Amino acid sequence: AAVLAHPVGRSGVLEFAKGRLTVRAETPETGRSEEPMECEYSGEELRIGFNIGYLLEMLKRIDAEKVAIELSTPLAPGVLKPAEPKPDFEQVFLLMPVRLD
């Protein structure tokens, strides 16, 4: 989805549902991209927009196989960190959402 996102803002939508995450991006120039994947999520369905470029940069820097993303509302920042933190090294990233619609 990040490849098709607009090169300037590169915003995309993350849709969380029980056991599923779908990443979507769409531009007039390149069309629509959608990537569904499994995830460990059990909260209420949530649709949130992020700058996909920033999200990918954070994910690249997290030194872990699994990443925890803490979300509360579509307008509140997301917190990214390793799902299993190392005892001697803490990584925490804050990602501000973008407004949808």
Secondary structure in CASP SS format (residue, H / E / C, confidence):
PFRMAT SS
TARGET T0000
AUTHOR 0000-0000-0000
METHOD secondary structure of the structure
MODEL  1
A C 1.00
A C 1.00
V C 1.00
L C 1.00
A C 1.00
H C 1.00
P C 1.00
V C 1.00
G C 1.00
R C 1.00
S E 1.00
G E 1.00
V E 1.00
L E 1.00
E E 1.00
F E 1.00
A E 1.00
K C 1.00
G C 1.00
R E 1.00
L E 1.00
T E 1.00
V E 1.00
R E 1.00
A E 1.00
E E 1.00
T E 1.00
P C 1.00
E C 1.00
T C 1.00
G E 1.00
R E 1.00
S E 1.00
E E 1.00
E E 1.00
P E 1.00
M E 1.00
E E 1.00
C C 1.00
E C 1.00
Y C 1.00
S C 1.00
G C 1.00
E C 1.00
E C 1.00
L E 1.00
R E 1.00
I E 1.00
G E 1.00
F E 1.00
N E 1.00
I H 1.00
G H 1.00
Y H 1.00
L H 1.00
L H 1.00
E H 1.00
M H 1.00
L H 1.00
K H 1.00
R H 1.00
I C 1.00
D C 1.00
A C 1.00
E C 1.00
K C 1.00
V E 1.00
A E 1.00
I E 1.00
E E 1.00
L C 1.00
S C 1.00
T C 1.00
P C 1.00
L C 1.00
A C 1.00
P C 1.00
G E 1.00
V E 1.00
L E 1.00
K E 1.00
P E 1.00
A C 1.00
E C 1.00
P C 1.00
K E 1.00
P C 1.00
D C 1.00
F E 1.00
E C 1.00
Q C 1.00
V C 1.00
F E 1.00
L E 1.00
L E 1.00
M C 1.00
P C 1.00
V E 1.00
R C 1.00
L C 1.00
D C 1.00
END
